[in-house]
């Protein structure tokens, strides 16, 4: 099947049709590290009770801390099948049930952001380099203390190679100590043992990338791209009718957790590109996500919420 999209005419397998203007019980949020904590604002506006911006930010803070998650759940009755402030992989039963949503990110951008955020998901690298990172989430100074940033960047990239692919198939983002040197034991492009999202344990590790793509196509009702944030948020609003109160679109464009070490992010991206680092599995995931957005957005051109969101986005651009 050929789909002519804004990235050119390419041959892609069909996706399951996206839901239109719906309210869904029991959403599952796959929270990929460094791919958009701020998306929880969209989820809370979709499914929760709150009073004013202050109430919404209280929900966000409780969600991020994880210590008051029961309070968050009480404010969002029936909206989410599971809710936590951590980065938990997609379970087999969740994939089979569907109703999954998530944000994804260009692999180079995601890795650079994770490195700058104290080697996120690769604590083993801290030990290897003899660096103790602060437990304070606002302290992003750890990577700056590496004696050889090029070595640290490439080791970190190897440690978290395939992060999005693994999380889609039931494993943690980081690969642990062995990930500092050993490449993933899979071959991109191999056939998955099941197209319905079977457990990773029932297929060889070489089938993991294909299983990740299969789950994207069958389990998710929304996928977004951190690099196309406002566009993704507006598509989400168009697809999902709010359960409690109307969306306040302007709030959904805010990055509530920006990087505090953009210098390290830029240096890491430069190192990765100079050394031609490539994560084939996660790149395939990211390509699938951007193709989905290109396919779904034209269906929303007459959707009132999507159009209102785009109008607020345009106003924001004019104010900038």
SVG drawing of the C-alpha trace seen along z (x, -y; Angstrom):
<svg xmlns="http://www.w3.org/2000/svg" viewBox="-17 -38 56 57">
<polyline fill="none" stroke="black" stroke-width="0.4" points="0.0,0.0 1.4,-3.4 0.7,-6.4 1.8,-9.8 2.7,-11.7 4.7,-14.9 7.9,-12.9 7.4,-11.6 5.8,-8.5 7.0,-5.4 5.7,-1.9 4.4,-1.1 2.2,1.5 -1.2,0.3 -1.8,-0.9 -4.9,-0.2 -7.3,-3.2 -7.0,-5.8 -10.1,-6.5 -12.0,-9.6 -13.5,-12.0 -13.7,-9.4 -13.5,-9.1 -11.8,-5.9 -11.7,-4.1 -8.5,-2.7 -5.7,-4.4 -2.2,-3.2 0.6,-5.7 3.9,-4.3 6.3,-6.8 9.6,-6.6 12.5,-8.3 13.3,-11.7 10.3,-11.7 7.9,-14.0 7.0,-14.1 5.0,-17.2 2.6,-14.9 1.0,-14.0 -0.6,-17.5 -2.5,-16.4 -3.5,-13.2 -4.7,-15.0 -6.7,-17.5 -8.2,-14.6 -9.3,-12.5 -9.1,-14.3 -10.9,-16.7 -9.0,-19.8 -9.5,-23.4 -7.6,-26.0 -4.0,-25.8 -2.9,-25.4 -4.9,-22.2 -3.5,-20.8 0.1,-21.5 -0.6,-19.8 -1.7,-16.7 1.5,-17.0 3.7,-17.3 2.0,-14.4 2.4,-12.3 6.1,-13.1 6.8,-12.4 5.0,-9.1 4.3,-9.5 0.7,-10.7 -0.3,-8.6 -3.5,-7.4 -4.6,-11.0 -4.0,-11.4 -6.0,-8.3 -8.9,-9.5 -9.1,-12.7 -9.1,-10.7 -11.8,-8.0 -11.8,-5.4 -9.5,-7.3 -6.4,-5.2 -5.8,-1.5 -2.5,-2.2 -0.8,-5.4 2.6,-6.0 5.3,-8.6 8.0,-6.1 9.2,-4.6 7.6,-1.2 7.7,1.0 4.6,2.1 3.3,5.4 2.0,8.2 -1.6,7.9 -1.5,4.1 -0.5,4.6 -3.2,7.2 -5.9,5.0 -4.9,1.9 -5.8,-1.7 -2.1,-2.6 -0.7,-6.1 2.8,-7.4 5.3,-10.0 8.5,-9.0 11.6,-10.8 14.3,-10.9 17.0,-8.5 19.9,-10.9 17.9,-13.6 16.7,-11.2 20.1,-9.8 21.7,-13.3 19.0,-14.4 19.5,-11.3 23.2,-11.7 22.8,-15.3 20.3,-14.2 22.9,-12.3 23.2,-9.2 19.5,-8.5 18.8,-4.7 22.5,-3.8 23.7,-3.9 26.4,-1.4 28.2,-4.1 28.4,-6.3 30.3,-3.5 32.5,-2.8 33.5,-6.5 33.8,-6.9 31.2,-9.7 28.5,-10.0 25.4,-11.7 23.1,-13.7 19.7,-12.2 18.3,-15.7 16.4,-15.7 17.2,-19.4 20.9,-18.8 22.1,-18.0 25.8,-18.4 26.9,-14.8 27.9,-14.4 29.9,-17.6 32.3,-15.9 33.3,-13.2 37.0,-13.4 36.4,-12.2 33.0,-13.3 33.3,-11.5 34.0,-8.2 31.2,-8.7 28.7,-9.7 29.4,-6.6 29.3,-4.2 26.1,-5.8 24.6,-5.5 25.5,-1.8 24.0,-1.3 20.6,-2.7 20.6,-1.5 17.1,-0.2 15.5,-1.9 12.1,-2.6 12.2,0.9 12.8,2.6 10.1,0.7 7.6,1.6 8.4,5.3 8.4,5.5 11.9,4.6 13.6,1.7 15.1,-1.2 18.7,-0.7 20.7,2.4 22.8,2.4 26.5,3.0 26.8,5.4 25.3,2.7 28.4,0.6 30.2,2.8 28.0,5.5 25.6,4.7 22.0,5.8 21.4,9.4 18.9,8.7 18.7,8.2 16.5,5.4 14.1,6.6 13.6,10.1 10.1,11.5 8.3,11.4 6.9,14.7 3.5,13.2 1.9,10.1 -0.6,9.9 1.9,8.7 3.0,11.9 5.3,12.0 8.9,11.3 9.9,14.5 8.1,16.6 10.3,15.2 14.0,14.9 15.7,11.7 16.4,11.3 12.6,10.8 12.3,7.9 12.4,5.0 9.6,6.6 7.5,7.2 8.0,3.5 6.6,2.4 3.8,4.9 2.8,3.5 2.9,-0.1 0.5,0.9 -2.0,2.9 -1.9,1.7 -1.6,-2.1 -4.5,-4.6 -2.1,-7.5 1.6,-8.1 3.3,-11.4 6.7,-12.9 8.6,-15.0 10.2,-16.9 6.8,-17.8 5.3,-18.6 2.5,-21.1 1.4,-19.1 1.3,-15.9 -0.7,-17.5 -3.2,-18.9 -3.7,-15.5 -4.2,-13.9 -6.8,-16.5 -8.6,-15.9 -8.7,-12.2 -9.7,-12.1 -12.8,-14.0 -12.1,-15.3 -14.0,-13.3 -14.5,-16.1 -13.9,-19.6 -12.8,-21.3 -9.1,-21.4 -7.1,-24.5 -4.9,-24.1 -2.3,-26.8 -1.2,-24.9 -0.5,-21.8 2.3,-23.5 4.5,-24.1 7.6,-22.1 7.4,-21.5 10.7,-19.8 13.3,-21.5 16.9,-20.4 19.1,-22.3 22.3,-21.4 21.7,-22.3 25.4,-22.6 26.0,-19.0 23.0,-18.0 24.5,-19.9 27.9,-18.4 26.5,-14.9 24.5,-15.3 27.6,-16.5 29.6,-13.5 27.0,-11.0 26.7,-12.5 30.4,-12.8 30.9,-9.2 27.9,-8.2 26.1,-6.5 22.9,-4.8 20.2,-3.0 18.5,-1.0 15.8,0.5 14.7,-2.7 15.0,-4.6 12.5,-2.2 10.2,-2.9 10.5,-6.6 9.9,-6.3 6.7,-4.4 5.6,-7.1 6.1,-10.0 4.4,-8.0 1.4,-7.5 1.1,-11.3 1.3,-12.0 -1.4,-9.6 -3.8,-10.5 -3.6,-14.3 -5.4,-14.8 -8.5,-13.0 -8.8,-15.7 -9.0,-18.8 -12.7,-19.2 -12.4,-18.2 -13.4,-21.2 -10.9,-20.4 -8.0,-19.9 -8.8,-23.2 -9.1,-25.1 -5.8,-23.6 -4.1,-24.6 -5.5,-28.2 -4.0,-28.4 -0.7,-27.1 -0.7,-29.8 -1.5,-32.5 1.5,-31.3 3.8,-31.4 2.7,-35.0 3.4,-36.0 6.9,-34.5"/>
</svg>
